[in-house]
Amino acid sequence: MATVRAGNPYWVAALLSFPWVAPLLRVALASAYVIGGVDKLMHFHDAMLEQQHFGLNPGWLWAAITVVVELGGSLCVIVNRWVWLGAGGLGVLTVVAMVVANDFWNLSGAAHFGALNSFFENLGLIAALVMATQLADKRKNRSL
C-alpha cells in the first residue's frame, strides 16, 4: 500500500484530487478582493475618500481602478481564465496597497508591528496569486 504520492501523504493527495477543491481554493484566494470590490462599489464615496487619505488623487479615479481590478481580477482567477491577467492585476494592486498603506518603516510601536504584519501577509497573498498562475498554466499545458 503506497502511503506517499508525488511527495504528499496519500490522504493529502486524495483530498486534493476532489474536483471541487481547485474551484473552492480559487474562490477563497479571491474572496478578500471580491468583498473589497463589492464594498467599494456599494460605498463608492467612502472608497474615494480612502484613496485620497492615502494620497492617491484623484480619489474617484483610484477608487474606480481598484473596483475594476478587484472584481475583474477576481473573476479571472475564480473562473480559471486569463489567470495571469487577473492575478497579475491583483498582485500589482496589492503591491501599491502594501507600499501606501503599510509603510511600517515610517512607524513605531504597535502601529509598526501591525503595518509590518499586514505588509508580509500581503506579500504572502501575492505569492499565492503567482502560484495560482503557475498552477493554471501547468494544468492548461497538461491538457494540450
HUPEZI-V563794 format. One record per residue. RES is the residue in one small letter. NEAR is the number of other ideal C-beta (glycine too) atoms within 8 Angstrom. Layout:
BEGIN
((RES NEAR) (RES NEAR))
END
This chain:
BEGIN
((m 2) (a 5) (t 5) (v 8) (r 7) (a 5) (g 4) (n 9) (p 7) (y 10) (w 6) (v 8) (a 11) (a 7) (l 8) (l 8) (s 6) (f 6) (p 4) (w 6) (v 10) (a 9) (p 9) (l 8) (l 8) (r 12) (v 9) (a 7) (l 10) (a 13) (s 8) (a 7) (y 12) (v 11) (i 8) (g 10) (g 13) (v 9) (d 9) (k 14) (l 10) (m 6) (h 8) (f 11) (h 6) (d 8) (a 15) (m 12) (l 9) (e 10) (q 13) (q 10) (h 6) (f 8) (g 6) (l 8) (n 7) (p 5) (g 13) (w 8) (l 7) (w 12) (a 14) (a 8) (i 8) (t 14) (v 13) (v 8) (v 12) (e 15) (l 13) (g 10) (g 17) (s 14) (l 9) (c 14) (v 16) (i 10) (v 6) (n 9) (r 5) (w 6) (v 13) (w 9) (l 9) (g 14) (a 15) (g 11) (g 12) (l 16) (g 11) (v 9) (l 12) (t 12) (v 9) (v 8) (a 10) (m 12) (v 8) (v 10) (a 9) (n 12) (d 9) (f 9) (w 4) (n 4) (l 9) (s 4) (g 6) (a 5) (a 8) (h 10) (f 8) (g 8) (a 13) (l 10) (n 8) (s 11) (f 11) (f 8) (e 8) (n 12) (l 9) (g 8) (l 10) (i 11) (a 8) (a 9) (l 15) (v 10) (m 8) (a 13) (t 12) (q 8) (l 9) (a 11) (d 10) (k 8) (r 8) (k 8) (n 7) (r 6) (s 5) (l 4))
END
